[in-house]
Amino acid sequence: MLTYFRNILILVILLSSCATPRINYTNFIKIEKGMTEQEVVRILGEPTKVTGGSVDTGKIGTLFGFENLSGTTMTWTTDKIKANIIFIKGKVKTKSYTNQF
C-alpha cells in the first residue's frame, strides 16, 4: 500500500514539473544572438505562437550573397510576460521581453 502512494506522489510531482513554464527572465537572458531555434526551444520550451515569412531580395541581394531572406518570429506569452525572438535563417537576430501588468 505504501508503494502505491509513493508511486502516486512521484506521478504528481512529475506531472506538475511538466506544467511549469520555462519562460521567465532568468531563462530568457540565456538566449544569445546566433543560437538556433532548437537551442532556444530547449531553454524556453515550446512557443505559444510561431510566424514566418521570406522576402526575395532580387539582384541587390545576389550582390551580397543572398537571394532571399527568411525569418521566423517565436512568441511566448503568459498572463504575466511576453517574449519575442526573431530568427533570420534559423538563428537568433533580436529578442525582447516585457512584463505585462
Phi and psi restraints in degrees (range 20) as a CNS / XPLOR table:
assign (resid 1 and name C) (resid 2 and name N)
       (resid 2 and name CA) (resid 2 and name C) 1.0 -62.9 20.0 2
assign (resid 2 and name N) (resid 2 and name CA)
       (resid 2 and name C) (resid 3 and name N) 1.0 -38.6 20.0 2
assign (resid 2 and name C) (resid 3 and name N)
       (resid 3 and name CA) (resid 3 and name C) 1.0 -62.7 20.0 2
assign (resid 3 and name N) (resid 3 and name CA)
       (resid 3 and name C) (resid 4 and name N) 1.0 -39.2 20.0 2
assign (resid 3 and name C) (resid 4 and name N)
       (resid 4 and name CA) (resid 4 and name C) 1.0 -59.5 20.0 2
assign (resid 4 and name N) (resid 4 and name CA)
       (resid 4 and name C) (resid 5 and name N) 1.0 -49.0 20.0 2
assign (resid 4 and name C) (resid 5 and name N)
       (resid 5 and name CA) (resid 5 and name C) 1.0 -66.4 20.0 2
assign (resid 5 and name N) (resid 5 and name CA)
       (resid 5 and name C) (resid 6 and name N) 1.0 -35.8 20.0 2
assign (resid 5 and name C) (resid 6 and name N)
       (resid 6 and name CA) (resid 6 and name C) 1.0 -64.7 20.0 2
assign (resid 6 and name N) (resid 6 and name CA)
       (resid 6 and name C) (resid 7 and name N) 1.0 -41.7 20.0 2
assign (resid 6 and name C) (resid 7 and name N)
       (resid 7 and name CA) (resid 7 and name C) 1.0 -65.1 20.0 2
assign (resid 7 and name N) (resid 7 and name CA)
       (resid 7 and name C) (resid 8 and name N) 1.0 -39.6 20.0 2
assign (resid 7 and name C) (resid 8 and name N)
       (resid 8 and name CA) (resid 8 and name C) 1.0 -63.0 20.0 2
assign (resid 8 and name N) (resid 8 and name CA)
       (resid 8 and name C) (resid 9 and name N) 1.0 -43.9 20.0 2
assign (resid 8 and name C) (resid 9 and name N)
       (resid 9 and name CA) (resid 9 and name C) 1.0 -61.4 20.0 2
assign (resid 9 and name N) (resid 9 and name CA)
       (resid 9 and name C) (resid 10 and name N) 1.0 -43.8 20.0 2
assign (resid 9 and name C) (resid 10 and name N)
       (resid 10 and name CA) (resid 10 and name C) 1.0 -62.2 20.0 2
assign (resid 10 and name N) (resid 10 and name CA)
       (resid 10 and name C) (resid 11 and name N) 1.0 -42.9 20.0 2
assign (resid 10 and name C) (resid 11 and name N)
       (resid 11 and name CA) (resid 11 and name C) 1.0 -61.6 20.0 2
assign (resid 11 and name N) (resid 11 and name CA)
       (resid 11 and name C) (resid 12 and name N) 1.0 -44.1 20.0 2
assign (resid 11 and name C) (resid 12 and name N)
       (resid 12 and name CA) (resid 12 and name C) 1.0 -61.7 20.0 2
assign (resid 12 and name N) (resid 12 and name CA)
       (resid 12 and name C) (resid 13 and name N) 1.0 -43.3 20.0 2
assign (resid 12 and name C) (resid 13 and name N)
       (resid 13 and name CA) (resid 13 and name C) 1.0 -63.9 20.0 2
assign (resid 13 and name N) (resid 13 and name CA)
       (resid 13 and name C) (resid 14 and name N) 1.0 -44.4 20.0 2
assign (resid 13 and name C) (resid 14 and name N)
       (resid 14 and name CA) (resid 14 and name C) 1.0 -64.0 20.0 2
assign (resid 14 and name N) (resid 14 and name CA)
       (resid 14 and name C) (resid 15 and name N) 1.0 -43.2 20.0 2
assign (resid 14 and name C) (resid 15 and name N)
       (resid 15 and name CA) (resid 15 and name C) 1.0 -66.1 20.0 2
assign (resid 15 and name N) (resid 15 and name CA)
       (resid 15 and name C) (resid 16 and name N) 1.0 -39.0 20.0 2
assign (resid 15 and name C) (resid 16 and name N)
       (resid 16 and name CA) (resid 16 and name C) 1.0 -70.0 20.0 2
assign (resid 16 and name N) (resid 16 and name CA)
       (resid 16 and name C) (resid 17 and name N) 1.0 -31.8 20.0 2
assign (resid 16 and name C) (resid 17 and name N)
       (resid 17 and name CA) (resid 17 and name C) 1.0 -70.5 20.0 2
assign (resid 17 and name N) (resid 17 and name CA)
       (resid 17 and name C) (resid 18 and name N) 1.0 -30.1 20.0 2
assign (resid 17 and name C) (resid 18 and name N)
       (resid 18 and name CA) (resid 18 and name C) 1.0 -69.5 20.0 2
assign (resid 18 and name N) (resid 18 and name CA)
       (resid 18 and name C) (resid 19 and name N) 1.0 -30.7 20.0 2
assign (resid 18 and name C) (resid 19 and name N)
       (resid 19 and name CA) (resid 19 and name C) 1.0 -82.1 20.0 2
assign (resid 19 and name N) (resid 19 and name CA)
       (resid 19 and name C) (resid 20 and name N) 1.0 -11.0 20.0 2
assign (resid 19 and name C) (resid 20 and name N)
       (resid 20 and name CA) (resid 20 and name C) 1.0 -71.9 20.0 2
assign (resid 20 and name N) (resid 20 and name CA)
       (resid 20 and name C) (resid 21 and name N) 1.0 120.7 20.0 2
assign (resid 20 and name C) (resid 21 and name N)
       (resid 21 and name CA) (resid 21 and name C) 1.0 -68.0 20.0 2
assign (resid 21 and name N) (resid 21 and name CA)
       (resid 21 and name C) (resid 22 and name N) 1.0 139.6 20.0 2
assign (resid 21 and name C) (resid 22 and name N)
       (resid 22 and name CA) (resid 22 and name C) 1.0 -93.7 20.0 2
assign (resid 22 and name N) (resid 22 and name CA)
       (resid 22 and name C) (resid 23 and name N) 1.0 -5.8 20.0 2
assign (resid 22 and name C) (resid 23 and name N)
       (resid 23 and name CA) (resid 23 and name C) 1.0 -82.1 20.0 2
assign (resid 23 and name N) (resid 23 and name CA)
       (resid 23 and name C) (resid 24 and name N) 1.0 108.1 20.0 2
assign (resid 23 and name C) (resid 24 and name N)
       (resid 24 and name CA) (resid 24 and name C) 1.0 -153.1 20.0 2
assign (resid 24 and name N) (resid 24 and name CA)
       (resid 24 and name C) (resid 25 and name N) 1.0 169.8 20.0 2
assign (resid 24 and name C) (resid 25 and name N)
       (resid 25 and name CA) (resid 25 and name C) 1.0 -64.2 20.0 2
assign (resid 25 and name N) (resid 25 and name CA)
       (resid 25 and name C) (resid 26 and name N) 1.0 -37.0 20.0 2
assign (resid 25 and name C) (resid 26 and name N)
       (resid 26 and name CA) (resid 26 and name C) 1.0 -59.0 20.0 2
assign (resid 26 and name N) (resid 26 and name CA)
       (resid 26 and name C) (resid 27 and name N) 1.0 -44.7 20.0 2
assign (resid 26 and name C) (resid 27 and name N)
       (resid 27 and name CA) (resid 27 and name C) 1.0 -74.2 20.0 2
assign (resid 27 and name N) (resid 27 and name CA)
       (resid 27 and name C) (resid 28 and name N) 1.0 -36.3 20.0 2
assign (resid 27 and name C) (resid 28 and name N)
       (resid 28 and name CA) (resid 28 and name C) 1.0 -60.2 20.0 2
assign (resid 28 and name N) (resid 28 and name CA)
       (resid 28 and name C) (resid 29 and name N) 1.0 -40.4 20.0 2
assign (resid 28 and name C) (resid 29 and name N)
       (resid 29 and name CA) (resid 29 and name C) 1.0 -71.2 20.0 2
assign (resid 29 and name N) (resid 29 and name CA)
       (resid 29 and name C) (resid 30 and name N) 1.0 -9.7 20.0 2
assign (resid 29 and name C) (resid 30 and name N)
       (resid 30 and name CA) (resid 30 and name C) 1.0 -75.4 20.0 2
assign (resid 30 and name N) (resid 30 and name CA)
       (resid 30 and name C) (resid 31 and name N) 1.0 -17.6 20.0 2
assign (resid 30 and name C) (resid 31 and name N)
       (resid 31 and name CA) (resid 31 and name C) 1.0 -75.1 20.0 2
assign (resid 31 and name N) (resid 31 and name CA)
       (resid 31 and name C) (resid 32 and name N) 1.0 127.7 20.0 2
assign (resid 31 and name C) (resid 32 and name N)
       (resid 32 and name CA) (resid 32 and name C) 1.0 -121.7 20.0 2
assign (resid 32 and name N) (resid 32 and name CA)
       (resid 32 and name C) (resid 33 and name N) 1.0 150.7 20.0 2
assign (resid 32 and name C) (resid 33 and name N)
       (resid 33 and name CA) (resid 33 and name C) 1.0 -55.5 20.0 2
assign (resid 33 and name N) (resid 33 and name CA)
       (resid 33 and name C) (resid 34 and name N) 1.0 133.9 20.0 2
assign (resid 33 and name C) (resid 34 and name N)
       (resid 34 and name CA) (resid 34 and name C) 1.0 96.4 20.0 2
assign (resid 34 and name N) (resid 34 and name CA)
       (resid 34 and name C) (resid 35 and name N) 1.0 -10.5 20.0 2
assign (resid 34 and name C) (resid 35 and name N)
       (resid 35 and name CA) (resid 35 and name C) 1.0 -67.1 20.0 2
assign (resid 35 and name N) (resid 35 and name CA)
       (resid 35 and name C) (resid 36 and name N) 1.0 152.5 20.0 2
assign (resid 35 and name C) (resid 36 and name N)
       (resid 36 and name CA) (resid 36 and name C) 1.0 -82.3 20.0 2
assign (resid 36 and name N) (resid 36 and name CA)
       (resid 36 and name C) (resid 37 and name N) 1.0 165.3 20.0 2
assign (resid 36 and name C) (resid 37 and name N)
       (resid 37 and name CA) (resid 37 and name C) 1.0 -59.2 20.0 2
assign (resid 37 and name N) (resid 37 and name CA)
       (resid 37 and name C) (resid 38 and name N) 1.0 -40.8 20.0 2
assign (resid 37 and name C) (resid 38 and name N)
       (resid 38 and name CA) (resid 38 and name C) 1.0 -64.5 20.0 2
assign (resid 38 and name N) (resid 38 and name CA)
       (resid 38 and name C) (resid 39 and name N) 1.0 -40.0 20.0 2
assign (resid 38 and name C) (resid 39 and name N)
       (resid 39 and name CA) (resid 39 and name C) 1.0 -63.1 20.0 2
assign (resid 39 and name N) (resid 39 and name CA)
       (resid 39 and name C) (resid 40 and name N) 1.0 -40.7 20.0 2
assign (resid 39 and name C) (resid 40 and name N)
       (resid 40 and name CA) (resid 40 and name C) 1.0 -66.1 20.0 2
assign (resid 40 and name N) (resid 40 and name CA)
       (resid 40 and name C) (resid 41 and name N) 1.0 -43.9 20.0 2
assign (resid 40 and name C) (resid 41 and name N)
       (resid 41 and name CA) (resid 41 and name C) 1.0 -64.5 20.0 2
assign (resid 41 and name N) (resid 41 and name CA)
       (resid 41 and name C) (resid 42 and name N) 1.0 -34.7 20.0 2
assign (resid 41 and name C) (resid 42 and name N)
       (resid 42 and name CA) (resid 42 and name C) 1.0 -62.4 20.0 2
assign (resid 42 and name N) (resid 42 and name CA)
       (resid 42 and name C) (resid 43 and name N) 1.0 -32.7 20.0 2
assign (resid 42 and name C) (resid 43 and name N)
       (resid 43 and name CA) (resid 43 and name C) 1.0 -84.1 20.0 2
assign (resid 43 and name N) (resid 43 and name CA)
       (resid 43 and name C) (resid 44 and name N) 1.0 -47.0 20.0 2
assign (resid 43 and name C) (resid 44 and name N)
       (resid 44 and name CA) (resid 44 and name C) 1.0 -97.8 20.0 2
assign (resid 44 and name N) (resid 44 and name CA)
       (resid 44 and name C) (resid 45 and name N) 1.0 -12.7 20.0 2
assign (resid 44 and name C) (resid 45 and name N)
       (resid 45 and name CA) (resid 45 and name C) 1.0 87.8 20.0 2
assign (resid 45 and name N) (resid 45 and name CA)
       (resid 45 and name C) (resid 46 and name N) 1.0 179.7 20.0 2
assign (resid 45 and name C) (resid 46 and name N)
       (resid 46 and name CA) (resid 46 and name C) 1.0 -66.7 20.0 2
assign (resid 46 and name N) (resid 46 and name CA)
       (resid 46 and name C) (resid 47 and name N) 1.0 135.5 20.0 2
assign (resid 46 and name C) (resid 47 and name N)
       (resid 47 and name CA) (resid 47 and name C) 1.0 -71.3 20.0 2
assign (resid 47 and name N) (resid 47 and name CA)
       (resid 47 and name C) (resid 48 and name N) 1.0 158.4 20.0 2
assign (resid 47 and name C) (resid 48 and name N)
       (resid 48 and name CA) (resid 48 and name C) 1.0 -83.5 20.0 2
assign (resid 48 and name N) (resid 48 and name CA)
       (resid 48 and name C) (resid 49 and name N) 1.0 -18.5 20.0 2
assign (resid 48 and name C) (resid 49 and name N)
       (resid 49 and name CA) (resid 49 and name C) 1.0 -152.0 20.0 2
assign (resid 49 and name N) (resid 49 and name CA)
       (resid 49 and name C) (resid 50 and name N) 1.0 139.5 20.0 2
assign (resid 49 and name C) (resid 50 and name N)
       (resid 50 and name CA) (resid 50 and name C) 1.0 -132.7 20.0 2
assign (resid 50 and name N) (resid 50 and name CA)
       (resid 50 and name C) (resid 51 and name N) 1.0 128.5 20.0 2
assign (resid 50 and name C) (resid 51 and name N)
       (resid 51 and name CA) (resid 51 and name C) 1.0 -129.0 20.0 2
assign (resid 51 and name N) (resid 51 and name CA)
       (resid 51 and name C) (resid 52 and name N) 1.0 152.1 20.0 2
assign (resid 51 and name C) (resid 52 and name N)
       (resid 52 and name CA) (resid 52 and name C) 1.0 -147.5 20.0 2
assign (resid 52 and name N) (resid 52 and name CA)
       (resid 52 and name C) (resid 53 and name N) 1.0 167.5 20.0 2
assign (resid 52 and name C) (resid 53 and name N)
       (resid 53 and name CA) (resid 53 and name C) 1.0 -174.5 20.0 2
assign (resid 53 and name N) (resid 53 and name CA)
       (resid 53 and name C) (resid 54 and name N) 1.0 170.8 20.0 2
assign (resid 53 and name C) (resid 54 and name N)
       (resid 54 and name CA) (resid 54 and name C) 1.0 -145.8 20.0 2
assign (resid 54 and name N) (resid 54 and name CA)
       (resid 54 and name C) (resid 55 and name N) 1.0 156.3 20.0 2
assign (resid 54 and name C) (resid 55 and name N)
       (resid 55 and name CA) (resid 55 and name C) 1.0 -129.9 20.0 2
assign (resid 55 and name N) (resid 55 and name CA)
       (resid 55 and name C) (resid 56 and name N) 1.0 131.5 20.0 2
assign (resid 55 and name C) (resid 56 and name N)
       (resid 56 and name CA) (resid 56 and name C) 1.0 -81.0 20.0 2
assign (resid 56 and name N) (resid 56 and name CA)
       (resid 56 and name C) (resid 57 and name N) 1.0 121.0 20.0 2
assign (resid 56 and name C) (resid 57 and name N)
       (resid 57 and name CA) (resid 57 and name C) 1.0 -88.5 20.0 2
assign (resid 57 and name N) (resid 57 and name CA)
       (resid 57 and name C) (resid 58 and name N) 1.0 -8.6 20.0 2
assign (resid 57 and name C) (resid 58 and name N)
       (resid 58 and name CA) (resid 58 and name C) 1.0 66.4 20.0 2
assign (resid 58 and name N) (resid 58 and name CA)
       (resid 58 and name C) (resid 59 and name N) 1.0 -151.5 20.0 2
assign (resid 58 and name C) (resid 59 and name N)
       (resid 59 and name CA) (resid 59 and name C) 1.0 -65.4 20.0 2
assign (resid 59 and name N) (resid 59 and name CA)
       (resid 59 and name C) (resid 60 and name N) 1.0 -35.7 20.0 2
assign (resid 59 and name C) (resid 60 and name N)
       (resid 60 and name CA) (resid 60 and name C) 1.0 -63.7 20.0 2
assign (resid 60 and name N) (resid 60 and name CA)
       (resid 60 and name C) (resid 61 and name N) 1.0 -43.6 20.0 2
assign (resid 60 and name C) (resid 61 and name N)
       (resid 61 and name CA) (resid 61 and name C) 1.0 -62.5 20.0 2
assign (resid 61 and name N) (resid 61 and name CA)
       (resid 61 and name C) (resid 62 and name N) 1.0 -38.0 20.0 2
assign (resid 61 and name C) (resid 62 and name N)
       (resid 62 and name CA) (resid 62 and name C) 1.0 -61.2 20.0 2
assign (resid 62 and name N) (resid 62 and name CA)
       (resid 62 and name C) (resid 63 and name N) 1.0 -37.0 20.0 2
assign (resid 62 and name C) (resid 63 and name N)
       (resid 63 and name CA) (resid 63 and name C) 1.0 -59.6 20.0 2
assign (resid 63 and name N) (resid 63 and name CA)
       (resid 63 and name C) (resid 64 and name N) 1.0 -31.6 20.0 2
assign (resid 63 and name C) (resid 64 and name N)
       (resid 64 and name CA) (resid 64 and name C) 1.0 -98.7 20.0 2
assign (resid 64 and name N) (resid 64 and name CA)
       (resid 64 and name C) (resid 65 and name N) 1.0 5.7 20.0 2
assign (resid 64 and name C) (resid 65 and name N)
       (resid 65 and name CA) (resid 65 and name C) 1.0 92.9 20.0 2
assign (resid 65 and name N) (resid 65 and name CA)
       (resid 65 and name C) (resid 66 and name N) 1.0 12.0 20.0 2
assign (resid 65 and name C) (resid 66 and name N)
       (resid 66 and name CA) (resid 66 and name C) 1.0 -142.6 20.0 2
assign (resid 66 and name N) (resid 66 and name CA)
       (resid 66 and name C) (resid 67 and name N) 1.0 133.6 20.0 2
assign (resid 66 and name C) (resid 67 and name N)
       (resid 67 and name CA) (resid 67 and name C) 1.0 -94.8 20.0 2
assign (resid 67 and name N) (resid 67 and name CA)
       (resid 67 and name C) (resid 68 and name N) 1.0 -23.0 20.0 2
assign (resid 67 and name C) (resid 68 and name N)
       (resid 68 and name CA) (resid 68 and name C) 1.0 -148.5 20.0 2
assign (resid 68 and name N) (resid 68 and name CA)
       (resid 68 and name C) (resid 69 and name N) 1.0 155.5 20.0 2
assign (resid 68 and name C) (resid 69 and name N)
       (resid 69 and name CA) (resid 69 and name C) 1.0 -114.0 20.0 2
assign (resid 69 and name N) (resid 69 and name CA)
       (resid 69 and name C) (resid 70 and name N) 1.0 126.9 20.0 2
assign (resid 69 and name C) (resid 70 and name N)
       (resid 70 and name CA) (resid 70 and name C) 1.0 -118.6 20.0 2
assign (resid 70 and name N) (resid 70 and name CA)
       (resid 70 and name C) (resid 71 and name N) 1.0 146.0 20.0 2
assign (resid 70 and name C) (resid 71 and name N)
       (resid 71 and name CA) (resid 71 and name C) 1.0 -148.5 20.0 2
assign (resid 71 and name N) (resid 71 and name CA)
       (resid 71 and name C) (resid 72 and name N) 1.0 159.9 20.0 2
assign (resid 71 and name C) (resid 72 and name N)
       (resid 72 and name CA) (resid 72 and name C) 1.0 -135.8 20.0 2
assign (resid 72 and name N) (resid 72 and name CA)
       (resid 72 and name C) (resid 73 and name N) 1.0 141.5 20.0 2
assign (resid 72 and name C) (resid 73 and name N)
       (resid 73 and name CA) (resid 73 and name C) 1.0 -115.5 20.0 2
assign (resid 73 and name N) (resid 73 and name CA)
       (resid 73 and name C) (resid 74 and name N) 1.0 126.3 20.0 2
assign (resid 73 and name C) (resid 74 and name N)
       (resid 74 and name CA) (resid 74 and name C) 1.0 -110.2 20.0 2
assign (resid 74 and name N) (resid 74 and name CA)
       (resid 74 and name C) (resid 75 and name N) 1.0 136.4 20.0 2
assign (resid 74 and name C) (resid 75 and name N)
       (resid 75 and name CA) (resid 75 and name C) 1.0 -125.9 20.0 2
assign (resid 75 and name N) (resid 75 and name CA)
       (resid 75 and name C) (resid 76 and name N) 1.0 134.9 20.0 2
assign (resid 75 and name C) (resid 76 and name N)
       (resid 76 and name CA) (resid 76 and name C) 1.0 -116.6 20.0 2
assign (resid 76 and name N) (resid 76 and name CA)
       (resid 76 and name C) (resid 77 and name N) 1.0 124.5 20.0 2
assign (resid 76 and name C) (resid 77 and name N)
       (resid 77 and name CA) (resid 77 and name C) 1.0 -131.3 20.0 2
assign (resid 77 and name N) (resid 77 and name CA)
       (resid 77 and name C) (resid 78 and name N) 1.0 132.6 20.0 2
assign (resid 77 and name C) (resid 78 and name N)
       (resid 78 and name CA) (resid 78 and name C) 1.0 -127.3 20.0 2
assign (resid 78 and name N) (resid 78 and name CA)
       (resid 78 and name C) (resid 79 and name N) 1.0 -175.5 20.0 2
assign (resid 78 and name C) (resid 79 and name N)
       (resid 79 and name CA) (resid 79 and name C) 1.0 -70.8 20.0 2
assign (resid 79 and name N) (resid 79 and name CA)
       (resid 79 and name C) (resid 80 and name N) 1.0 -12.5 20.0 2
assign (resid 79 and name C) (resid 80 and name N)
       (resid 80 and name CA) (resid 80 and name C) 1.0 -115.8 20.0 2
assign (resid 80 and name N) (resid 80 and name CA)
       (resid 80 and name C) (resid 81 and name N) 1.0 -24.1 20.0 2
assign (resid 80 and name C) (resid 81 and name N)
       (resid 81 and name CA) (resid 81 and name C) 1.0 -137.7 20.0 2
assign (resid 81 and name N) (resid 81 and name CA)
       (resid 81 and name C) (resid 82 and name N) 1.0 162.2 20.0 2
assign (resid 81 and name C) (resid 82 and name N)
       (resid 82 and name CA) (resid 82 and name C) 1.0 -141.8 20.0 2
assign (resid 82 and name N) (resid 82 and name CA)
       (resid 82 and name C) (resid 83 and name N) 1.0 128.6 20.0 2
assign (resid 82 and name C) (resid 83 and name N)
       (resid 83 and name CA) (resid 83 and name C) 1.0 -127.1 20.0 2
assign (resid 83 and name N) (resid 83 and name CA)
       (resid 83 and name C) (resid 84 and name N) 1.0 136.3 20.0 2
assign (resid 83 and name C) (resid 84 and name N)
       (resid 84 and name CA) (resid 84 and name C) 1.0 -124.1 20.0 2
assign (resid 84 and name N) (resid 84 and name CA)
       (resid 84 and name C) (resid 85 and name N) 1.0 137.7 20.0 2
assign (resid 84 and name C) (resid 85 and name N)
       (resid 85 and name CA) (resid 85 and name C) 1.0 -132.0 20.0 2
assign (resid 85 and name N) (resid 85 and name CA)
       (resid 85 and name C) (resid 86 and name N) 1.0 128.3 20.0 2
assign (resid 85 and name C) (resid 86 and name N)
       (resid 86 and name CA) (resid 86 and name C) 1.0 -103.6 20.0 2
assign (resid 86 and name N) (resid 86 and name CA)
       (resid 86 and name C) (resid 87 and name N) 1.0 129.0 20.0 2
assign (resid 86 and name C) (resid 87 and name N)
       (resid 87 and name CA) (resid 87 and name C) 1.0 -111.2 20.0 2
assign (resid 87 and name N) (resid 87 and name CA)
       (resid 87 and name C) (resid 88 and name N) 1.0 133.5 20.0 2
assign (resid 87 and name C) (resid 88 and name N)
       (resid 88 and name CA) (resid 88 and name C) 1.0 -115.8 20.0 2
assign (resid 88 and name N) (resid 88 and name CA)
       (resid 88 and name C) (resid 89 and name N) 1.0 125.9 20.0 2
assign (resid 88 and name C) (resid 89 and name N)
       (resid 89 and name CA) (resid 89 and name C) 1.0 51.6 20.0 2
assign (resid 89 and name N) (resid 89 and name CA)
       (resid 89 and name C) (resid 90 and name N) 1.0 39.8 20.0 2
assign (resid 89 and name C) (resid 90 and name N)
       (resid 90 and name CA) (resid 90 and name C) 1.0 81.3 20.0 2
assign (resid 90 and name N) (resid 90 and name CA)
       (resid 90 and name C) (resid 91 and name N) 1.0 6.1 20.0 2
assign (resid 90 and name C) (resid 91 and name N)
       (resid 91 and name CA) (resid 91 and name C) 1.0 -125.8 20.0 2
assign (resid 91 and name N) (resid 91 and name CA)
       (resid 91 and name C) (resid 92 and name N) 1.0 146.9 20.0 2
assign (resid 91 and name C) (resid 92 and name N)
       (resid 92 and name CA) (resid 92 and name C) 1.0 -59.5 20.0 2
assign (resid 92 and name N) (resid 92 and name CA)
       (resid 92 and name C) (resid 93 and name N) 1.0 127.3 20.0 2
assign (resid 92 and name C) (resid 93 and name N)
       (resid 93 and name CA) (resid 93 and name C) 1.0 -107.6 20.0 2
assign (resid 93 and name N) (resid 93 and name CA)
       (resid 93 and name C) (resid 94 and name N) 1.0 -49.5 20.0 2
assign (resid 93 and name C) (resid 94 and name N)
       (resid 94 and name CA) (resid 94 and name C) 1.0 -143.2 20.0 2
assign (resid 94 and name N) (resid 94 and name CA)
       (resid 94 and name C) (resid 95 and name N) 1.0 161.7 20.0 2
assign (resid 94 and name C) (resid 95 and name N)
       (resid 95 and name CA) (resid 95 and name C) 1.0 -148.7 20.0 2
assign (resid 95 and name N) (resid 95 and name CA)
       (resid 95 and name C) (resid 96 and name N) 1.0 154.2 20.0 2
assign (resid 95 and name C) (resid 96 and name N)
       (resid 96 and name CA) (resid 96 and name C) 1.0 -147.1 20.0 2
assign (resid 96 and name N) (resid 96 and name CA)
       (resid 96 and name C) (resid 97 and name N) 1.0 148.5 20.0 2
assign (resid 96 and name C) (resid 97 and name N)
       (resid 97 and name CA) (resid 97 and name C) 1.0 -137.4 20.0 2
assign (resid 97 and name N) (resid 97 and name CA)
       (resid 97 and name C) (resid 98 and name N) 1.0 129.4 20.0 2
assign (resid 97 and name C) (resid 98 and name N)
       (resid 98 and name CA) (resid 98 and name C) 1.0 -132.5 20.0 2
assign (resid 98 and name N) (resid 98 and name CA)
       (resid 98 and name C) (resid 99 and name N) 1.0 132.2 20.0 2
assign (resid 98 and name C) (resid 99 and name N)
       (resid 99 and name CA) (resid 99 and name C) 1.0 -82.3 20.0 2
assign (resid 99 and name N) (resid 99 and name CA)
       (resid 99 and name C) (resid 100 and name N) 1.0 126.6 20.0 2
assign (resid 99 and name C) (resid 100 and name N)
       (resid 100 and name CA) (resid 100 and name C) 1.0 -101.9 20.0 2
assign (resid 100 and name N) (resid 100 and name CA)
       (resid 100 and name C) (resid 101 and name N) 1.0 125.4 20.0 2
